[in-house]
Each structure stands twice: as structure tokens, then as C-alpha cells.
Amino acid sequence: MAMKQAATTAIRALSSSLISHSSPLVRQLHASAESKKIVGVFYKANEYAAMNPNFVGCVEGALGIREWLESQGHEYIVTDDKEGLDSELEKHIPDLHVLITTPFHPAYVTAERIKKAKNLQLLLTAGIGSDHVDLNAAAAAGLTVAEVTGSNVVSVAEDELMRILILVRNFLPGYHQVVNGEWNVAGIAHRAYDLEGKTIGTVGAGRIGKLLLQRLKPFNCNLLYHDRLKIDPELEKQIGAQFEEDLDAMLPKCDVLVINTPLTDKTRGLFNKERIAKCKKGVLIVNNARGAIMDTQAVVDACNSGHIGGYSGDVWNPQPAPKDHPWRYMPNQAMTPHISGTTIDAQLRYAAGIKDMLERYFKGEEFPAQNYIVKEGQLAPQYR
Amino acid sequence: MAMKQAATTAIRALSSSLISHSSPLVRQLHASAESKKIVGVFYKANEYAAMNPNFVGCVEGALGIREWLESQGHEYIVTDDKEGLDSELEKHIPDLHVLITTPFHPAYVTAERIKKAKNLQLLLTAGIGSDHVDLNAAAAAGLTVAEVTGSNVVSVAEDELMRILILVRNFLPGYHQVVNGEWNVAGIAHRAYDLEGKTIGTVGAGRIGKLLLQRLKPFNCNLLYHDRLKIDPELEKQIGAQFEEDLDAMLPKCDVLVINTPLTDKTRGLFNKERIAKCKKGVLIVNNARGAIMDTQAVVDACNSGHIGGYSGDVWNPQPAPKDHPWRYMPNQAMTPHISGTTIDAQLRYAAGIKDMLERYFKGEEFPAQNYIVKEGQLAPQYR
């Protein structure tokens, strides 16, 4: 036991020396050689679990890392039960070392849970988007928070393009006619358009926004983007997108708006009644970023009035969306549960990313720099 | 009256001299200066007609050419009533000179109708796809049949890409959950994929097929095409698509198949039970070409067995699809009524194309060469 402790101390010292600007708040950035208790919170697949051998993102699939973790002597608990003091998650909070969560079934990691989690060192997000974690509390407690950066980029950008087409081309009313035994071309065609020639603006041009713009390029649209920084001039020229410094100046130009910005204190409720009013009448909005960037009721009201001509996305506030969430029932919605970043392809990418980070954590190695959301008491720039 | 007849004879002679290889079968390729009776058969819009000033493709919109035609002294009758001997269309068959039809609400121009239409000279398709006309009978009768070639290319290619994404990403089960008050990510995710990296094959690489391949380019897929001829090598290289001479050799390679070939005697029933069996298990099929290219029941059976993993398209056999058409009720379908080529943008294009051809017809001028489907007793190559 004494030897084990000495080794732990040595590893801590080594880790510490590897990290510059080490904060006194950091609990323990890298693992000791001890056996760890790792808890994963994912969505349950039930009858769907066995339908696809690559379905690793669910409780049953457990990211495909159970055998590996257990062979290394670690304890690995996986659950979907995350809400309240009686939940399975809550039981393990006091002694878990690593908590793996996912935006598709978010376990809310509050300041209270962080305070209670005395052994917690590492919060990993299987996917992208860690706003279900109280990042300031995590930073203050010296925890490391990391995502599998890049794992969802292709998936979400593709999904956004699908949703743009579904809204612009007015797909759903036609589908409804089919299943209802109807045939009324006019009922679809009077508000169906080609995407070609329309003006598309993205609010945020990070990895997903940029990839969306690249995939939109051959559609011959007028492409605009708003962000804090301009895209690299070479890429901007290649895509042919135009920078809009002032969001409110971009809004009235857009036939379609796509939200591609993380949820932060600055973007929460960004699209309220006043800002939606600045959009073109009939604007189509796609939001796969976060539900809370929109004012829920303002979106409902604008869909009802027709000011928003169509709204699609896979993010809600809160998640899972309750049965009576008004976005389920507003006109011209093309919503789904939170799904775009958890295709089978994306699951394989983020499962591999989580395994890679755990491996590095066990060895006391750094993660890929772009994965850190909270490190040594500091939030990553996109969450500030 | 004598003078008018002399003028008509002179114009006929002039027209005739303009046309090389004139067939003795040609009734009258170009118009005399007389007032013409023009009949248009479109879908009725009813309450939707007034909702969009650019909604010209419906009965009420009448292609936006009524004022112009009537100011030139022509008679212009527009109806949606096309079936049977008591229909409005049938009443005008004996004395109409020009019949404008549309694939979105096809007036079937049979050999019997052609025989009865003693004054008929010109059959115009507002859109693309003239298989609702008995082209051999039209050729034998010396009629001219023309389409607005190119008017639907962008619309249909975009729509195909939308449908590919809807199937690959498993959009509809998520949408159903939303409207049914449910939330079950696993129920969607277990068969949702990214498009990136998948193999897409198009059966036919005419204008629409080529544009689809171009728009798919940035998605980093494996692109295959089957056609009678190879694409121009420059363009083929730019798109990065691979030619497949043998359709049956291409089928087992494709995750997604897109049908982009006209309906002809050779393609009718092309995808029967045997050919579908040659496809990869779980293949996703998009067909915006013509319903009759598929064996209706073979598609139903393969969707039921899971051999076809998803089927989407906007074409049916017949159209309008009856209430009990089995494609309405088969699993994993993402169908709509025939809509992709009749977006508002497409309507404006084909309305302009019809006006242009009528103008040329009145003046005794040739149409753009690519518009002819039947000319001087000959069918255009794609319909042979």
C-alpha cells in the first residue's frame, strides 16, 4: 500500500511537471496506476441493441470498451438512469473517478454533483457539446472536461443540409399526403422551392459551419456566415462565402438560417422575439446546435404567425423533450430527437475517441489539445 | 378568307423549306397565322392558388400566359379534368391545335385521342417526361412533341439528394417520435448512418444524374454510374465517378441506388424481383424518374423483407396514386406525390419554356433542338 502510494505520488509529480501553468485547483489531471471506477451514462437501446453490431453508443453497446476496461482491472458501470437522488448515477457519484456522458441523453453534472464527487477527476463527453456540465463548477473543482472533438462534424453538417432541403423543398406535407391516402400536388408545390439561388446564412462557422458551407458550394447559393473571426481567406475564397460581422445585419438577408454556435452564457436565448423579428418573413431555420439558443415560445409564436416558415433541428430544451414540448406541435416543424451526431459512423468515431483518452489518462499522457473543454481551471475559448 | 388561306399556304411552304428531312407524315410542324385553340391540363390548386403569386403551374395560374395568348387572338382552355369520355379535355380533343400537359398531373394522350384530334399539331409538356403521350402514335400521326428540356434538372437532382439523406440518416422515424410525443434515440440511431464514405450508384447519367453526382462530390462518397455512354472524360474526372458498363455488376456494390433513366419499353419493369435480388441487402433506393421502372409488388415485397432498407421517390404507377397503392403503406418508405420538378422555381422555368415554344410555333420557327421528343416522325434518342 505504501509502495502504491509512493508510485501515485511520483506519477502525480511527473504529470504535474508535464503540464505548464498548473493550477493549484487541479485535483488530479492524470490518473494514478490504481484501479478506477468509470461510469458511463448513455441512452438505452432495448430491442434495438441487437439489431446492429456497430451500435456502440447505447447502454448495451457501452462504447465497446467494457472488455478492455475490465481486463485492465477497472470497474465500469453503465446506466441510462441519471435523474434525481434515487438514480443509478447518483449512487456512484461519491466514488467514481471518471464520468462519461453524452449529449444525446445528457446526464446533468451540476455544481452539487461535482461537490459530492470527491474522487472525480475526469469528465468525458462521448460526442460534442458539454453544456450539460456546469463547466465553471468543474473548472473551480480542478476537473478535466474533454470531448471527442471532430467526431460529429460530418454527421451534423450532413444532417443540417438534409434539414435545409426538407424545409426549402417542403418535403413533409407531401409525405403526409402519401400516408393519409391523399394526392394534392398544389398543397405541396405552392411553397416548395429549389435551394439553388437562395441565401443561406450560418450563425457560427466553426468546424461544422465550415463543412456545411463546403457541402453547399455546388448548390449555387448565396452563402453568408457570422462568427467572431473570419474564415481563413484561402478557404473563404474556395467556398465563396461572405463574412457578416454584424449578426443583425445578416438576418434580413437570409432565406435559410443555420445555427452553428455552442450554447454559452452569450448565446443562451440569442434568438428571442426581437431577433426573430429581424429575420426575413418566412425564414427557414435549422438548429442542430442547442435548443436553449432559441427562446422556446418565441419560436412557437413565429411559426404560428408564419414569420418563421419552417423550423427543423434535433436539439431541445430540455432533453429528452417532454411530451408537451410545444415544438412538437407547432406548424411547419421538421424536428427529431437529438440524433444527428449519433449515427452509427459517429458512434464508432466517438467510442474510439473515448478509448483513446482513457488510454492516455491511464498512462498519464496529454489528450489531443482540441479535445479539452476544461483544463487546469480554464474553459476552452468556445465556451467562454 | 382566300387571302388568309394563301398566307397560310405560303407560311407552310416557308416552314417546310426550313425543315430538312421533312417526313411525309408531318401534319403541320409549324403554325399557320390562324387563331389557335390551345388546351392546357394542369393540377388544380383551389385554396392554394392565391397563396403565391409565382404559383403558375396550376390550373388557376395557367402558366401565366393567358393574357398574352388571348391578346394574340388565340383561344386558351385550361382544365384539370382529363380522364374518360365525359372529361373536359375529351370535349376539346376534336378541335384543339395545341395540347399542353404536365407530368405532375398527366393527361394520357393515347392513340385513340390522337386519332380523334384531327387539328392537333403540337403536344407540349410543361416539365420533363412525355411518357404519358403515346409517342409512337404521335410520331405516326406526324405530330410534334416537345418538352422544356432542362427545366427540372436542378429541382430533381436536389430532391434526390434530399431523399438520399432522409433514407441514409433515417430521418422519418425521428420525426414520427416527435409528433407522437416520444423520445427514443436508439430507435433511430441503430440504423442511421452518415452519407460520407458510402457507395452511391446512379442508373442513368443524363443531365439530372450528372448534376446529382456533381452535388454529391463534396460528400466524399464512392460514386458509380451506369449508362449507355460514358460521361465526358473531363467531367468524369472532375466528379470522380466511375463508369459501370454492366448494370447487374454495379448493383451489389451500391449502398444507395438512384434511378435517373426515362421510362421506355426497355426500362419498364427494369427493377423486377430478380434485379432487386441482385442489390446489396438493405439497399436504399431513390426513384424520381418513373414509377413503372419498378415492379410495384417486387418493391413492396423487398421493403417488407428488409432487402430494400428504404425507398423514396415522387413517381408512381399510375398517377395520381390511388388511395390503396401499396407503396403508401410499405415499411421504410419516404414517398411524396409527384412534386420534385414542380417547385416554384421549376414552374417559372417551364412556363417560360412553354411560352417560348408557343411564340416560335406561331412564328413558324424551330424550337431549341434539345426540346424535341417527337419530330418529323422520329422519337428523340432517350425515348427509343
Interface residues (C-beta under 8 A of the other chain):
Chain A: Y43 K44 A45 N46 Y48 A49 M51 N52 F55 G57 C58 F104 H105 V154 S155 E158 D159 L161 M162 L165 I166 R169 F171 L172 G174 Y175 Q177 V178 V179 G181 W183 N184 V185 A186 G187 I188 A189 H190 R191 A192 Y193 D194 L195 E196 G197 Q214 R215 K217 P218 F219 D314 Q319 P320 A321 K323 D324 W327 R328 Y329 Q333 A334 M335 T336 P337 H338 I339 S340 T342 T343 I344 D345 A346 Q347
Chain B: Y43 K44 A45 N46 Y48 A49 M51 N52 F55 G57 C58 F104 H105 V154 S155 E158 D159 L161 M162 L165 I166 R169 F171 L172 G174 Y175 Q177 V178 V179 G181 W183 N184 V185 A186 G187 I188 A189 H190 R191 A192 Y193 D194 L195 E196 G197 Q214 R215 K217 P218 F219 D314 Q319 P320 A321 K323 D324 W327 R328 Y329 Q333 A334 M335 T336 P337 H338 I339 S340 T342 T343 I344 D345 A346 Q347
